[in-house]
Amino acid sequence: MCLLGCANIKDEGAITLAKELTNLDNFDLGSTSITNQTLSELVTLCLNIRKVNIMGCKKLNASDDLILKRNKINVESGEDVFRFH
């Protein structure tokens, strides 16, 4: 599922989608307004998730990708020049 660039997507919306689409294996959340709450929920709700893009998510800290990496989920993240403030 691709929500890339949907800046109005927050935790509540992303978590609601994850609850409904528990078979998700790829979730592109790049440049959304999610926090680490969404990442924590993803690993418990979507057991098939294998890849998540969180690049440009300005409400995440540099270490929040560890939530996914600890669960062996491929993460596209990092400090990038496209962060919007």
N, CA, C and O atoms as a DFTB+ gen file, in Angstrom:
340 C
 N C O
     1  1       0.843      -1.168       0.000
     2  2       0.000       0.000       0.000
     3  2       0.887       1.229       0.000
     4  3       1.873       1.284       0.735
     5  1       0.550       2.204      -0.808
     6  2       1.366       3.405      -0.946
     7  2       0.599       4.641      -0.482
     8  3      -0.432       5.008      -1.046
     9  1       1.135       5.272       0.565
    10  2       0.599       6.545       1.051
    11  2       1.665       7.635       0.941
    12  3       1.579       8.672       1.600
    13  1       2.649       7.391       0.116
    14  2       3.776       8.304      -0.060
    15  2       3.303       9.726      -0.311
    16  3       2.533       9.986      -1.235
    17  1       3.776      10.643       0.527
    18  2       3.478      12.055       0.349
    19  2       2.144      12.514       0.899
    20  3       1.806      13.691       0.777
    21  1       1.388      11.631       1.494
    22  2       0.093      12.007       2.083
    23  2       0.350      12.594       3.477
    24  3       0.203      11.904       4.486
    25  1       0.728      13.851       3.518
    26  2       1.151      14.499       4.762
    27  2       0.062      14.529       5.823
    28  3       0.369      14.658       7.009
    29  1      -1.196      14.413       5.432
    30  2      -2.286      14.444       6.406
    31  2      -2.540      13.093       7.073
    32  3      -3.359      12.999       7.988
    33  1      -1.847      12.048       6.624
    34  2      -1.994      10.739       7.258
    35  2      -1.239      10.752       8.581
    36  3      -0.034      10.995       8.632
    37  1      -1.983      10.485       9.643
    38  2      -1.406      10.445      10.987
    39  2      -1.542       9.026      11.525
    40  3      -2.014       8.132      10.824
    41  1      -1.128       8.826      12.764
    42  2      -1.154       7.497      13.380
    43  2      -2.525       6.830      13.278
    44  3      -2.625       5.673      12.870
    45  1      -3.568       7.549      13.644
    46  2      -4.905       6.954      13.665
    47  2      -5.294       6.356      12.315
    48  3      -5.812       5.241      12.256
    49  1      -5.049       7.088      11.237
    50  2      -5.401       6.606       9.907
    51  2      -4.563       5.421       9.472
    52  3      -5.086       4.446       8.932
    53  1      -3.257       5.504       9.708
    54  2      -2.371       4.413       9.310
    55  2      -2.671       3.146      10.105
    56  3      -2.646       2.046       9.553
    57  1      -2.951       3.293      11.391
    58  2      -3.252       2.128      12.230
    59  2      -4.595       1.518      11.835
    60  3      -4.742       0.296      11.825
    61  1      -5.569       2.357      11.512
    62  2      -6.867       1.852      11.056
    63  2      -6.695       1.020       9.783
    64  3      -7.292      -0.049       9.657
    65  1      -5.890       1.501       8.849
    66  2      -5.623       0.737       7.629
    67  2      -4.931      -0.585       7.944
    68  3      -5.282      -1.623       7.385
    69  1      -3.956      -0.545       8.831
    70  2      -3.228      -1.764       9.200
    71  2      -4.156      -2.789       9.847
    72  3      -3.999      -3.990       9.629
    73  1      -5.115      -2.327      10.634
    74  2      -6.074      -3.241      11.272
    75  2      -6.965      -3.917      10.238
    76  3      -7.344      -5.078      10.397
    77  1      -7.297      -3.185       9.178
    78  2      -8.162      -3.717       8.130
    79  2      -7.408      -4.549       7.107
    80  3      -7.984      -5.441       6.485
    81  1      -6.133      -4.267       6.928
    82  2      -5.328      -4.923       5.895
    83  2      -4.185      -5.702       6.538
    84  3      -3.015      -5.429       6.272
    85  1      -4.520      -6.651       7.367
    86  2      -3.518      -7.377       8.152
    87  2      -2.571      -8.218       7.300
    88  3      -1.537      -8.663       7.798
    89  1      -2.898      -8.444       6.034
    90  2      -2.018      -9.214       5.158
    91  2      -1.036      -8.349       4.383
    92  3      -0.350      -8.838       3.485
    93  1      -0.963      -7.057       4.727
    94  2      -0.016      -6.166       4.060
    95  2       1.396      -6.718       4.156
    96  3       1.812      -7.203       5.209
    97  1       2.134      -6.641       3.050
    98  2       3.537      -7.044       3.111
    99  2       4.460      -5.868       2.786
   100  3       5.670      -5.954       2.999
   101  1       3.895      -4.763       2.268
   102  2       4.672      -3.605       1.889
   103  2       3.838      -2.366       2.198
   104  3       2.698      -2.260       1.747
   105  1       4.398      -1.426       2.964
   106  2       3.647      -0.234       3.354
   107  2       4.545       0.977       3.143
   108  3       5.571       1.109       3.810
   109  1       4.172       1.860       2.224
   110  2       4.943       3.066       1.945
   111  2       4.303       4.232       2.685
   112  3       3.263       4.751       2.279
   113  1       4.939       4.632       3.772
   114  2       4.449       5.725       4.603
   115  2       5.327       6.961       4.482
   116  3       5.267       7.853       5.329
   117  1       6.140       7.020       3.435
   118  2       7.070       8.121       3.249
   119  2       6.390       9.479       3.240
   120  3       5.372       9.670       2.575
   121  1       6.959      10.420       3.982
   122  2       6.490      11.809       4.075
   123  2       5.082      11.945       4.642
   124  3       4.379      12.905       4.328
   125  1       4.664      10.993       5.475
   126  2       3.399      11.126       6.192
   127  2       3.683      11.702       7.577
   128  3       4.836      11.985       7.905
   129  1       2.654      11.877       8.380
   130  2       2.801      12.462       9.724
   131  2       2.688      11.410      10.822
   132  3       2.175      11.692      11.905
   133  1       3.165      10.201      10.543
   134  2       3.092       9.139      11.545
   135  2       4.182       9.324      12.604
   136  3       5.161      10.041      12.400
   137  1       3.976       8.651      13.746
   138  2       4.976       8.620      14.810
   139  2       5.368       7.160      15.043
   140  3       4.921       6.264      14.328
   141  1       6.196       6.940      16.039
   142  2       6.606       5.566      16.345
   143  2       5.450       4.694      16.817
   144  3       5.578       3.470      16.842
   145  1       4.335       5.293      17.188
   146  2       3.144       4.526      17.573
   147  2       2.670       3.657      16.402
   148  3       2.313       2.495      16.597
   149  1       2.667       4.211      15.201
   150  2       2.271       3.451      14.015
   151  2       3.217       2.288      13.777
   152  3       2.775       1.179      13.474
   153  1       4.508       2.528      13.911
   154  2       5.484       1.464      13.672
   155  2       5.298       0.320      14.662
   156  3       5.379      -0.849      14.286
   157  1       5.052       0.653      15.915
   158  2       4.823      -0.378      16.938
   159  2       3.580      -1.204      16.634
   160  3       3.575      -2.421      16.818
   161  1       2.545      -0.547      16.175
   162  2       1.302      -1.253      15.833
   163  2       1.479      -2.125      14.592
   164  3       0.945      -3.233      14.528
   165  1       2.224      -1.632      13.614
   166  2       2.433      -2.396      12.380
   167  2       3.021      -3.774      12.649
   168  3       2.579      -4.763      12.065
   169  1       4.012      -3.845      13.527
   170  2       4.680      -5.128      13.761
   171  2       3.782      -6.124      14.487
   172  3       4.022      -7.330      14.420
   173  1       2.756      -5.644      15.175
   174  2       1.839      -6.572      15.845
   175  2       0.605      -6.885      15.011
   176  3       0.033      -7.969      15.128
   177  1       0.191      -5.943      14.170
   178  2      -1.023      -6.131      13.374
   179  2      -0.773      -6.829      12.042
   180  3      -1.570      -7.671      11.627
   181  1       0.304      -6.495      11.379
   182  2       0.585      -6.996      10.030
   183  2       1.745      -7.985      10.084
   184  3       2.902      -7.612       9.894
   185  1       1.430      -9.216      10.339
   186  2       2.463     -10.233      10.528
   187  2       3.207     -10.581       9.242
   188  3       4.278     -11.185       9.297
   189  1       2.659     -10.209       8.088
   190  2       3.319     -10.481       6.807
   191  2       4.170      -9.311       6.320
   192  3       4.796      -9.405       5.265
   193  1       4.201      -8.217       7.068
   194  2       4.910      -7.028       6.618
   195  2       6.403      -7.305       6.482
   196  3       7.031      -7.830       7.401
   197  1       6.965      -6.949       5.330
   198  2       8.375      -7.211       5.049
   199  2       9.144      -5.955       4.672
   200  3      10.370      -5.923       4.770
   201  1       8.419      -4.903       4.235
   202  2       9.098      -3.687       3.805
   203  2       8.237      -2.471       4.151
   204  3       7.033      -2.447       3.896
   205  1       8.887      -1.465       4.738
   206  2       8.195      -0.231       5.103
   207  2       9.090       0.953       4.741
   208  3      10.272       0.975       5.084
   209  1       8.522       1.929       4.050
   210  2       9.236       3.172       3.744
   211  2       8.771       4.242       4.725
   212  3       7.584       4.562       4.784
   213  1       9.702       4.791       5.489
   214  2       9.389       5.875       6.419
   215  2      10.249       7.109       6.127
   216  3      10.378       7.996       6.971
   217  1      10.829       7.158       4.942
   218  2      11.692       8.283       4.580
   219  2      10.859       9.567       4.511
   220  3       9.798       9.599       3.887
   221  1      11.348      10.605       5.150
   222  2      10.667      11.890       5.114
   223  2       9.575      12.050       6.145
   224  3       8.856      13.048       6.123
   225  1       9.429      11.090       7.054
   226  2       8.425      11.203       8.119
   227  2       9.005      12.071       9.234
   228  3       9.773      11.597      10.071
   229  1       8.625      13.345       9.231
   230  2       9.269      14.327      10.100
   231  2       8.983      14.143      11.586
   232  3       9.665      14.745      12.415
   233  1       7.993      13.329      11.943
   234  2       7.689      13.114      13.357
   235  2       8.393      11.893      13.939
   236  3       8.204      11.562      15.109
   237  1       9.202      11.226      13.121
   238  2       9.970      10.076      13.596
   239  2      11.379      10.515      13.971
   240  3      11.941      11.430      13.370
   241  1      11.934       9.852      14.967
   242  2      13.321      10.086      15.350
   243  2      14.216       9.144      14.565
   244  3      13.747       8.156      14.000
   245  1      15.495       9.448      14.529
   246  2      16.451       8.644      13.767
   247  2      16.466       7.182      14.212
   248  3      16.748       6.300      13.401
   249  1      16.170       6.909      15.473
   250  2      16.230       5.536      15.982
   251  2      14.900       4.789      15.901
   252  3      14.853       3.605      16.233
   253  1      13.832       5.435      15.476
   254  2      12.526       4.770      15.430
   255  2      12.485       3.614      14.444
   256  3      11.661       2.710      14.587
   257  1      13.368       3.628      13.440
   258  2      13.388       2.520      12.489
   259  2      13.787       1.200      13.149
   260  3      13.544       0.132      12.589
   261  1      14.392       1.265      14.326
   262  2      14.779       0.042      15.048
   263  2      13.563      -0.796      15.439
   264  3      13.667      -2.015      15.576
   265  1      12.420      -0.151      15.618
   266  2      11.183      -0.888      15.919
   267  2      10.924      -1.914      14.819
   268  3      10.551      -3.054      15.096
   269  1      11.126      -1.501      13.580
   270  2      10.909      -2.392      12.441
   271  2      12.074      -3.356      12.255
   272  3      11.872      -4.550      12.034
   273  1      13.286      -2.834      12.345
   274  2      14.466      -3.668      12.118
   275  2      14.560      -4.822      13.114
   276  3      15.002      -5.911      12.748
   277  1      14.154      -4.605      14.356
   278  2      14.169      -5.678      15.361
   279  2      13.243      -6.824      14.965
   280  3      13.437      -7.963      15.390
   281  1      12.252      -6.522      14.161
   282  2      11.296      -7.528      13.696
   283  2      11.618      -8.014      12.285
   284  3      10.774      -8.600      11.607
   285  1      12.857      -7.759      11.854
   286  2      13.369      -8.222      10.562
   287  2      12.564      -7.695       9.377
   288  3      12.319      -8.404       8.401
   289  1      12.162      -6.437       9.492
   290  2      11.427      -5.770       8.429
   291  2      12.384      -4.827       7.717
   292  3      13.058      -4.023       8.361
   293  1      12.447      -4.918       6.402
   294  2      13.291      -4.045       5.593
   295  2      12.728      -2.627       5.672
   296  3      11.546      -2.398       5.416
   297  1      13.596      -1.680       6.032
   298  2      13.158      -0.307       6.253
   299  2      13.896       0.644       5.323
   300  3      15.124       0.621       5.236
   301  1      13.137       1.472       4.636
   302  2      13.726       2.574       3.888
   303  2      13.558       3.799       4.768
   304  3      12.443       4.271       4.989
   305  1      14.678       4.309       5.269
   306  2      14.593       5.448       6.197
   307  2      15.876       6.252       6.115
   308  3      16.656       6.114       5.172
   309  1      16.077       7.075       7.095
   310  2      17.306       7.846       7.196
   311  2      17.056       9.327       7.071
   312  3      15.965       9.775       6.719
   313  1      18.085      10.062       7.364
   314  2      18.013      11.511       7.213
   315  2      18.039      11.816       5.732
   316  3      18.933      11.353       5.024
   317  1      17.098      12.569       5.258
   318  2      17.060      12.895       3.844
   319  2      16.777      14.385       3.666
   320  3      16.279      15.050       4.574
   321  1      17.094      14.879       2.517
   322  2      16.957      16.306       2.253
   323  2      15.524      16.701       1.939
   324  3      15.251      17.884       1.732
   325  1      14.612      15.760       1.897
   326  2      13.237      16.059       1.550
   327  2      12.328      16.178       2.771
   328  3      11.107      16.178       2.615
   329  1      12.869      16.276       3.953
   330  2      12.036      16.452       5.143
   331  2      11.387      17.836       5.089
   332  3      12.047      18.842       4.829
   333  1      10.087      17.860       5.339
   334  2       9.340      19.113       5.316
   335  2       9.074      19.559       6.740
   336  3       8.716      18.745       7.591
   337  1       9.246      20.834       7.002
   338  2       9.021      21.362       8.356
   339  2       7.936      22.405       8.335
   340  3       7.601      22.968       9.377
